[in-house]
Every structure is written in C-alpha cells, then in structure tokens.
C-alpha cells in the first residue's frame, strides 16, 4: 500500500479538463473482445466491471459509465478506439488492453490528449524505461518481471540447459528477455513462432531432437490451449519438464484440460492466494460469472478499485491528469494480491510466487501456490525512467 500526501491543483481553466457531467465519471475501456484473444479481453472487462459493481456502480463516489471498445487484437483498431474515446467521448481515464503491441499503438493517443492510461495487463518494456510517462500507470506487471522470477526458480532447481519458445510480438520478446536476464544456464534454443499460430508439430519435432533439461514457453490464450494439448499428445510433457508464465491460468486451463496438470509457472497472483480480500473477490467472481477468475480478471478488479481510491482522494473529481496521477501514486490502496506499490516509473513493486496446476476439492484445475520466489520485486527498467514527479 502507499500513503497519502495530497496536493491541491488550482487555477486550471475549465477547458483543460475532459468534459463529463458532474454526476458521472466516464471510463474508456479497450480490450480484445473478438478474435483469438477474446477470452483474455473478456476477463479483463468482467473483472473491471465486477470491481465497479462491488462499489455500487460508482467510482470515487460518483456513478461510473464504462465505455467498452473492441480492439479485435489489432494495433490500428486499438489506436482508433483510443483516439475516439479521448476526442469524441472525452473520457479522462482509459484502461484495459490485453496485448502489448495494441497497447503501444493506443497509449500515445491517450497521453497526447493529456489523459490517464491505467494498464491492467500489458506491461511492455518500452513504457517502463526511457519511454515512461507520468500519466501512464500499470497496476498489473512489467512484462519482464514474471519470467525473471521463473529464471530465479530454474537456477534454484539446477536447470542447466533450457529450450525457449514464445510468439513473435512485443510481449513474447519481453518474456524471453526477462527470463534470460536471471537464468544462469545455457539456452539450447530460442524459438519465436508466428503470433496466433495454432499448429506446433514442426516445433515439437525439433524440440524432441534437442532433448533439453527443461522447456520454457509463453503462449497466452488460444495459442496456449493448442500448444499444451499438442505437447501432451506428442508424449513430450512427460519427457521434458515444462515451465511457463501467463499461459496456464483460468483463461486456458478449461481448454487445455488434464494436459496442464503439474505444469509450474510464476505469477504475482493466484486464485488460491490466501488473503481475505482475494477470497472475497474469487467468491464474488465465481458467483457472478460462474467460472474461476484469471489474473486478468483479478487485475481488472484491482484496477477499478484503484481508480475509485484515487478519485475519492481528489473529492470524486478528475481535475487534471497531473492531480489524478499524484493520487494514483500516493493513495492508500490495498490490493487483492497483497503487498503492492508503484515504483518511480509507475510500474508495480510486488511479490512473485511459484504456482503448480493441480485439482481442487471439486476436481477443477487451479493454480496452487507452492512458494514465494521474490518479495518487493521491481522491474529492470525503472532506472532508465526520467520523469519529474513525487516519489512514492
């Protein structure tokens, strides 16, 4: 959590603030609501909406209107949606977006309009270092950090020869960069596959011929469902230990099925994380949507509650991007994941856990927390971020 030292912002012309009625706050929400990544985008939106609903449909004590837009998993569509939200709808805050390449295209439209972008998933390195902004925040993660935690775990268990696979897009490259930053062994191969690829037979044949100590993969959404099922069908899951990040959670586990059992991953949140706030969120999400929440749903929920807390600190009003950014950095906010605060680059400092796919008492696939790998862990890019604002 972080403590409050509020500073009033005065003397701003009315025309500088986004136009919205005094009795409502508009939030722009962009995500992949159609296409191969639609499950991920839907979880973001459902989690965010549940967060708003848990607050009586209000944010900062003011009735909230969530304007959801579909980016279709395409950067140009996401950029157009962002531009329309800030120019036509004049929303003060935009959030959502599950894909890093879409985020990189859309965020400039928001920041150039002097509005706030709060990411609840994608955390590309480009926005964490030299390209940081005082008006861009990520409440979820910086892409590299979760695989960095995996690299530390692989060192601890003595993996010497690692095979790496990921899709060829911004987040895939960040995941591999993070893993290699901490992993001390040799990389047997570093394979980038086409984004959205669903047939991995050629890659699996090559993997079989190399016979590494272990395999690390990052395949979110439908890519992960197909990859892990094909890995098991090829008989390789039992031969080569498999480790992953962001690929075996509740967005994909129902589709993967028992082929996911025993796979280990690193994460900063789990549906099995044992604290009262998280237990309430998971129970409420299951009751509302009839399914177990994913990390994206969890961060959507946290994001809505963070916006609420920052607006309350500013009297329920969005006066300017600067005043709202200061509130985000300093507000006393309790996350469902436990300890959390923003670093100087507006990305999280948080704990990371080792998870293992098992079955719960109802026979459902879940991510059991095995152990804590890091505490109060910060990303590697914060030192490159040079912007003037109050330190957290």
C-alpha positions in Angstrom: 0.0 0.0 0.0 1.1 3.6 -0.3 0.4 6.6 2.0 -1.3 9.8 1.2 0.2 13.3 0.9 -2.3 15.2 -1.3 -1.6 18.5 -3.1 -4.4 20.6 -4.5 -4.3 21.6 -8.1 -5.8 25.0 -8.7 -6.2 27.6 -11.3 -6.9 25.2 -14.2 -9.1 26.5 -16.9 -12.3 24.5 -17.4 -11.4 23.8 -21.0 -8.4 21.8 -19.8 -10.4 19.1 -18.1 -12.3 16.4 -20.0 -16.0 17.2 -20.4 -18.3 15.0 -18.4 -21.4 15.6 -16.3 -20.8 16.4 -12.6 -22.9 13.4 -11.6 -21.0 10.8 -13.6 -17.4 9.6 -14.5 -16.7 8.0 -17.8 -14.0 5.4 -18.1 -12.8 4.3 -21.5 -12.1 0.5 -21.7 -10.4 -1.1 -24.7 -9.7 -4.9 -25.0 -9.7 -7.8 -27.4 -13.4 -8.7 -27.3 -13.3 -10.7 -30.5 -10.7 -12.8 -32.3 -8.3 -15.3 -30.9 -7.5 -13.3 -27.7 -11.2 -12.6 -26.9 -11.2 -14.8 -23.8 -8.4 -12.6 -22.3 -10.1 -9.4 -23.1 -13.4 -10.6 -21.8 -11.8 -11.5 -18.4 -10.3 -8.0 -18.2 -13.7 -6.4 -18.8 -15.6 -8.8 -16.5 -13.1 -8.2 -13.6 -13.2 -4.5 -14.1 -17.0 -4.4 -14.2 -17.2 -6.5 -11.1 -14.9 -4.0 -9.3 -17.2 -1.2 -10.3 -20.3 -3.2 -9.3 -18.7 -4.0 -5.9 -18.6 -0.3 -5.3 -22.3 0.2 -6.0 -21.7 1.1 -9.6 -19.7 4.2 -8.5 -16.0 5.2 -8.7 -14.9 7.9 -6.3 -18.5 8.0 -5.0 -19.7 9.1 -8.5 -21.8 6.9 -10.8 -19.5 5.4 -13.4 -20.1 4.7 -17.1 -17.7 2.2 -18.6 -17.4 2.7 -22.4 -16.1 -0.7 -23.7 -14.5 -0.9 -27.1 -13.2 -3.9 -29.0 -9.6 -3.7 -30.4 -10.0 -7.0 -32.2 -6.4 -7.8 -31.2 -5.2 -5.3 -33.8 -2.9 -2.3 -33.0 -4.5 0.0 -35.6 -8.0 -0.7 -34.3 -6.9 -0.2 -30.7 -5.3 3.2 -31.6 -8.5 4.3 -33.4 -10.6 3.3 -30.4 -8.3 5.2 -28.0 -8.4 8.3 -30.2 -12.3 8.3 -30.4 -12.6 7.8 -26.6 -10.5 10.8 -25.8 -11.6 13.1 -28.6 -15.3 12.2 -29.2 -16.3 10.7 -25.8 -13.8 12.9 -23.9 -13.1 10.3 -21.2 -10.5 11.3 -18.6 -9.2 7.8 -18.0 -8.6 4.9 -20.3 -7.8 1.3 -19.2 -7.9 -2.3 -20.4 -5.9 -3.7 -23.4 -4.5 -7.3 -23.0 -1.9 -7.2 -25.8 1.3 -5.3 -25.6 1.5 -4.4 -29.3 -2.0 -3.0 -29.2 -1.1 -1.0 -26.0 1.9 0.5 -27.6 -0.2 1.8 -30.5 -3.1 3.1 -28.4 -1.3 4.7 -25.4 0.1 7.7 -27.4 -3.4 8.7 -28.4 -4.4 8.9 -24.7 -1.2 10.6 -23.4 -1.1 13.2 -26.2 -4.6 14.2 -25.1 -3.3 14.8 -21.6 -5.4 12.0 -20.1 -4.5 9.0 -17.9 -3.9 5.5 -19.1 -4.0 2.8 -16.4 -2.9 -0.6 -17.8 -4.5 -3.6 -16.1 -2.5 -6.2 -18.1 0.0 -5.4 -20.8 3.3 -4.0 -19.5 5.8 -3.6 -22.3 9.4 -2.6 -21.6 9.1 0.4 -23.9 6.8 2.2 -21.4 8.8 1.2 -18.3 12.2 2.8 -19.2 13.1 5.7 -21.4 9.5 5.8 -22.8 7.9 6.2 -19.4 5.3 8.8 -18.7 3.9 10.5 -15.6 0.4 9.8 -16.9 0.9 6.1 -17.7 0.5 3.5 -14.9 0.5 -0.2 -14.9 -1.3 -1.9 -11.9 -0.6 -5.4 -13.1 3.1 -6.0 -14.1 6.0 -5.1 -16.2 6.3 -7.9 -18.8 9.8 -9.0 -17.9 9.4 -9.4 -14.2 7.3 -12.6 -14.0 9.7 -14.6 -16.3 12.6 -13.1 -14.3 11.1 -14.8 -11.3 11.0 -18.0 -13.3 14.7 -17.7 -14.2 15.5 -17.4 -10.5 13.4 -20.6 -9.8 15.1 -22.5 -12.6 18.5 -21.6 -11.2 17.4 -22.8 -7.7 16.4 -26.3 -9.1 19.6 -26.6 -11.1 18.3 -26.4 -14.7 21.4 -26.1 -16.9 20.1 -26.4 -20.5 16.8 -24.6 -21.4 14.7 -24.6 -24.5 12.7 -21.4 -25.0 9.6 -20.8 -27.1 7.3 -17.7 -27.5 5.2 -15.9 -30.1 7.0 -13.2 -32.1 5.4 -10.0 -30.7 6.2 -7.4 -28.1 5.2 -9.3 -25.0 6.9 -12.5 -26.3 10.2 -10.8 -26.7 9.8 -9.1 -23.2 9.1 -12.5 -21.6 12.2 -14.1 -23.1 14.3 -11.0 -22.3 13.2 -11.2 -18.6 13.9 -15.0 -18.4 17.4 -14.6 -19.9 18.1 -11.7 -17.5 18.1 -14.0 -14.5 18.6 -17.5 -15.8 22.2 -18.6 -15.4 22.3 -21.8 -17.5 22.7 -22.3 -21.3 19.9 -21.6 -23.8 19.6 -24.6 -26.1 17.3 -22.8 -28.5 15.3 -19.6 -28.6 12.3 -20.1 -30.9 9.9 -17.4 -31.9 6.7 -18.6 -33.6 4.1 -16.6 -35.5 1.6 -14.7 -33.3 -1.7 -16.6 -33.4 -0.1 -19.9 -34.6 -2.1 -22.9 -33.6 -0.1 -25.9 -35.1 3.2 -26.6 -33.4 4.0 -30.0 -34.9 7.2 -28.8 -36.6 8.4 -27.0 -33.5 7.7 -30.0 -31.3 9.6 -32.3 -33.6 12.6 -30.0 -33.3 12.2 -29.9 -29.5 12.3 -33.7 -29.4 15.6 -33.9 -31.3 17.3 -31.4 -28.9 16.3 -33.1 -25.6 17.0 -30.1 -23.3 16.8 -30.2 -19.5 13.6 -28.2 -19.5 11.3 -26.2 -21.7 10.1 -22.6 -21.0 7.1 -21.3 -23.1 4.9 -18.2 -23.1 1.7 -18.9 -25.1 -1.3 -16.9 -23.9 -4.9 -17.5 -24.9 -5.8 -19.9 -27.7 -2.1 -20.4 -28.6 -1.5 -21.9 -25.1 -4.5 -24.2 -25.4 -3.3 -25.7 -28.6 0.4 -25.8 -27.6 0.0 -27.7 -24.3 -2.5 -30.2 -25.8 -0.2 -30.9 -28.7 2.8 -31.2 -26.3 1.0 -33.8 -24.3 -0.3 -35.6 -27.4 3.3 -35.8 -28.7 4.4 -37.5 -25.4 6.9 -34.7 -24.6 5.2 -33.4 -21.5 6.4 -36.5 -19.5 9.8 -36.4 -21.0 10.8 -32.7 -20.6 9.8 -30.6 -17.6 7.7 -27.7 -18.7 7.6 -24.2 -17.2 5.6 -21.2 -18.2 4.2 -17.7 -17.4 0.7 -16.3 -18.2 -0.2 -19.5 -20.1 -1.8 -21.9 -17.7 -4.4 -19.8 -15.9 -8.2 -19.8 -15.9 -8.3 -18.3 -19.4 -6.7 -21.5 -20.8 -7.0 -24.3 -18.2 -10.6 -25.3 -19.1 -9.4 -25.7 -22.8 -6.1 -27.5 -22.0 -7.7 -29.9 -19.6 -5.6 -32.5 -17.8 -2.7 -31.9 -20.1 -1.9 -28.9 -17.9 -1.6 -30.9 -14.6 1.7 -30.5 -12.9 2.9 -27.6 -15.0 4.7 -24.9 -13.0 4.5 -21.2 -13.6 5.5 -18.0 -11.8 2.9 -15.2 -11.1 2.1 -12.4 -8.7 -1.5 -13.6 -8.2 -3.4 -16.8 -8.0 -7.0 -17.8 -7.5 -5.6 -19.8 -4.5 -3.8 -16.8 -2.9 -4.8 -16.9 0.8 -5.9 -13.5 2.0 -9.4 -12.2 2.9 -9.6 -9.6 0.1 -8.7 -12.2 -2.6 -11.0 -14.8 -1.2 -13.9 -12.4 -1.4 -13.0 -11.4 -5.0 -12.8 -15.0 -6.1 -16.1 -15.9 -4.5 -17.9 -12.9 -5.9 -16.5 -13.5 -9.4 -17.5 -17.2 -9.4 -21.0 -16.3 -8.1 -21.4 -13.6 -10.8 -19.8 -15.2 -13.9 -20.0 -19.0 -13.0 -16.2 -19.5 -13.5 -12.9 -19.2 -11.7 -11.2 -15.8 -12.3 -7.9 -15.4 -14.2 -5.1 -13.0 -13.4 -6.6 -10.6 -16.0 -9.9 -10.6 -14.2 -8.1 -10.0 -10.9 -6.1 -7.1 -12.2 -9.3 -5.6 -13.8 -10.9 -5.8 -10.4 -7.9 -4.2 -8.7 -7.7 -1.5 -11.4 -11.3 -0.4 -10.8 -10.7 -0.2 -7.0 -7.5 1.8 -7.5 -9.3 4.3 -9.8 -12.0 4.5 -7.1 -9.5 5.2 -4.3 -7.7 7.9 -6.4 -10.9 9.6 -7.3 -12.0 9.6 -3.7 -8.7 11.2 -2.7 -9.5 14.0 -5.2 -13.0 14.6 -3.9 -14.7 12.4 -6.6 -13.5 14.6 -9.4 -11.0 14.3 -12.3 -9.5 17.8 -12.3 -6.4 17.1 -14.4 -4.1 14.3 -15.4 -1.4 15.6 -13.1 -3.6 15.7 -10.0 -5.1 12.3 -10.7 -1.6 10.8 -11.3 -0.4 12.2 -8.0 -3.4 10.5 -6.3 -2.6 7.2 -8.0 1.0 7.3 -6.7 0.1 8.2 -3.2 -3.3 6.8 -2.3 -3.7 4.2 0.5 -4.8 1.2 -1.7 -5.0 -2.4 -0.6 -4.6 -4.9 -3.5 -6.1 -8.4 -3.6 -2.6 -9.7 -4.3 -1.2 -8.5 -1.0 1.8 -6.1 -0.8 1.9 -3.7 -3.8 3.2 -0.2 -4.5 4.2 1.8 -7.6 7.8 2.2 -8.5 9.2 5.6 -9.7 8.3 4.5 -13.3 4.6 3.8 -12.3 5.0 0.1 -12.6 4.4 -2.3 -9.7 6.8 -3.4 -6.9 5.3 -6.7 -5.7 5.9 -10.3 -4.7 6.1 -13.3 -7.1 5.1 -16.9 -6.4 5.7 -20.4 -7.9 2.4 -22.0 -8.9 1.6 -25.6 -9.9 -1.5 -26.8 -11.8 -3.5 -29.2 -9.6 -7.1 -30.1 -9.0 -9.1 -28.6 -6.1 -11.7 -30.4 -4.0 -14.3 -30.0 -6.7 -12.0 -31.6 -9.4 -11.3 -28.2 -11.1 -7.9 -27.3 -12.4 -6.4 -24.5 -10.3 -3.0 -22.8 -9.7 -1.8 -23.9 -6.2 0.7 -21.6 -4.5 3.9 -23.6 -3.9 6.2 -21.0 -2.5 7.2 -17.3 -2.6 10.1 -16.6 -5.0 10.6 -12.9 -4.7 9.4 -10.2 -2.3 9.0 -6.4 -3.2 10.5 -7.1 -6.6 11.0 -4.2 -9.0 11.5 -4.2 -12.8 14.8 -3.7 -14.5 13.8 -0.6 -16.4 12.9 1.8 -13.6 16.4 3.3 -13.5 16.1 4.4 -17.2 12.8 6.3 -16.5 13.4 10.0 -16.0 10.3 12.0 -15.2 9.6 14.6 -12.6 7.0 13.6 -10.0 6.8 12.9 -6.3 8.4 9.7 -5.2 6.0 7.0 -3.8 
